[in-house]
Structures are given as C-alpha cells and as structure tokens.
Amino acid sequence: MPTYAYVCKDCGHNLSVEQKMSEARLSDCPACGQPSLERQLSAGGFTLKGSGWYQTDFKGSKQPSESSEAAPPTPPCAGGSCACH
C-alpha cells in the first residue's frame, strides 16, 4: 500500500498515512479538526528485499586495469572541414 504525506494548511500538522489508491483523500486534520489537509507531492520509494541481482551482481569493487588508462589525445583534423571548428 502506498504511503501518502499530508499537511494541514491551518495548523501545519504533518502526517503520513498508508492508504489504498482507491481510497478517498483525507480532509480533516487529526490535530486541529479543520477540513484543511492537503496531500503533499513526494517521491515514491521502494525497498528491494531478498537475494536479487542488486546484491549478487555489480556489488564487488572493481580494480582499474592497465588498459583503462587515459588514451592519448587525438590530433586535430587537418583541413578544418569537419564540424569541430
């Protein structure tokens, strides 16, 4: 179930509520009782659980190899007729 963040426009009370997507938005603030709750825009989060690819693949440290050294710079074009000028 998604967790939605709400803030009261009157008293500034913040709360997070797990709701089904089909449920109606909350409107009454539990702190002041006024019908002034607004749902905040927040980034969605997720948790990866178990022994999936993210734990078994790409986790080890990579040692730089000798072939990964910086390549020598390429000489500039000769005639000036390319798009790099």
Buried (B, 14 or more C-beta within 10 A) or exposed (E): EEEBEBBBEEEEBEBEBEBEEEEEEBEEBEEEEBEBBEBEEEEEEEEEEEEEEEEEEEEEEEEEEEEEEEEEEEEEEEEEEEEEE
